[in-house]
Amino acid sequence: MTLLELANMIERGKIIPRGTVEATVELLTEGIVIKPITPLIASLSIQFPADFPRDPMYRVIAATARAEGLPLVTADVQIQKCPLLNVVW
C-alpha cells in the first residue's frame, strides 16, 4: 500500500519524480523491506477507533506498523491521536 501511496503522491505532484514513476518509487524504496499484506494486517486494518481515517491505504499502512511493532511516520493529526499506534513526526 505504501508503494501505491508513493505512486499517487508522484502523480499528484507531492513528490517530484526522478525519471519515470516506477524509477522514482524504486529510488525512494531502495534498501527498504517491503512487507506483504497478511491476514493479520487485513484484520488489524478494521480494528481502529471510529475516528480513525476510513481510507483503506491509511488503515493498511497503520495496521502493518501495528503488526510489525514499528513506529508510523505521519503528519495526519487523526492518525497521530490513535492510542494503538506509535507515531513519529
C-alpha positions as CSV (number, residue, x, y, z in Angstrom):
1,M,0.0,0.0,0.0
2,T,2.9,2.4,0.7
3,L,4.2,1.8,-2.9
4,L,0.7,2.7,-4.2
5,E,0.6,5.8,-2.0
6,L,4.1,6.9,-3.2
7,A,2.9,6.5,-6.9
8,N,-0.2,8.5,-6.1
9,M,1.9,11.2,-4.4
10,I,4.1,11.5,-7.5
11,E,1.0,11.7,-9.8
12,R,-0.5,14.5,-7.6
13,G,2.8,16.4,-7.6
14,K,3.5,16.0,-3.9
15,I,6.8,14.2,-4.8
16,I,8.9,15.4,-7.7
17,P,9.7,12.4,-9.9
18,R,13.3,11.4,-10.8
19,G,12.6,9.9,-14.3
20,T,9.5,7.6,-14.5
21,V,7.1,7.0,-11.7
22,E,8.5,3.4,-11.5
23,A,12.1,4.6,-11.3
24,T,11.1,7.2,-8.6
25,V,9.3,4.6,-6.5
26,E,12.3,2.3,-6.8
27,L,14.7,5.0,-5.8
28,L,12.5,6.0,-2.8
29,T,12.3,2.5,-1.6
30,E,15.9,1.4,-2.2
31,G,17.1,-0.6,0.8
32,I,13.6,-0.7,2.3
33,V,12.0,-4.0,3.1
34,I,8.5,-4.2,1.6
35,K,6.1,-6.1,3.8
36,P,3.2,-8.1,2.3
37,I,-0.4,-7.6,3.4
38,T,-1.0,-10.6,5.6
39,P,-4.3,-11.9,7.1
40,L,-3.2,-10.3,10.4
41,I,-2.7,-7.0,8.8
42,A,-6.1,-7.2,7.0
43,S,-7.8,-8.0,10.3
44,L,-6.0,-5.2,12.2
45,S,-6.9,-2.7,9.4
46,I,-10.6,-2.8,10.5
47,Q,-9.9,-2.6,14.3
48,F,-9.1,1.1,14.6
49,P,-11.2,3.6,16.6
50,A,-14.3,5.2,15.0
51,D,-12.5,8.5,14.5
52,F,-9.6,6.9,12.6
53,P,-9.5,7.8,8.8
54,R,-11.6,5.4,6.7
55,D,-9.1,5.5,3.8
56,P,-8.1,1.8,3.2
57,M,-4.5,2.8,2.4
58,Y,-4.0,4.6,5.7
59,R,-5.6,1.7,7.5
60,V,-3.4,-1.0,5.9
61,I,-0.2,1.1,6.4
62,A,-1.1,1.7,10.1
63,A,-2.1,-2.0,10.6
64,T,1.3,-3.0,9.1
65,A,3.0,-0.8,11.7
66,R,1.0,-2.4,14.5
67,A,1.6,-5.9,13.3
68,E,5.3,-5.4,12.9
69,G,5.7,-3.3,16.1
70,L,7.1,-0.4,14.1
71,P,6.6,3.3,14.5
72,L,4.5,5.1,11.9
73,V,5.7,8.4,10.4
74,T,2.7,10.6,9.5
75,A,1.6,14.2,9.7
76,D,-2.0,13.2,9.8
77,V,-3.4,14.5,13.1
78,Q,-6.2,11.9,13.3
79,I,-3.7,9.1,13.0
80,Q,-1.4,10.7,15.5
81,K,-4.2,10.6,18.1
82,C,-4.7,6.9,17.7
83,P,-3.6,5.2,21.0
84,L,-3.0,1.9,19.2
85,L,0.0,3.3,17.2
86,N,3.5,4.6,18.0
87,V,3.5,7.7,15.8
88,V,6.6,9.6,15.0
89,W,6.6,13.1,13.5
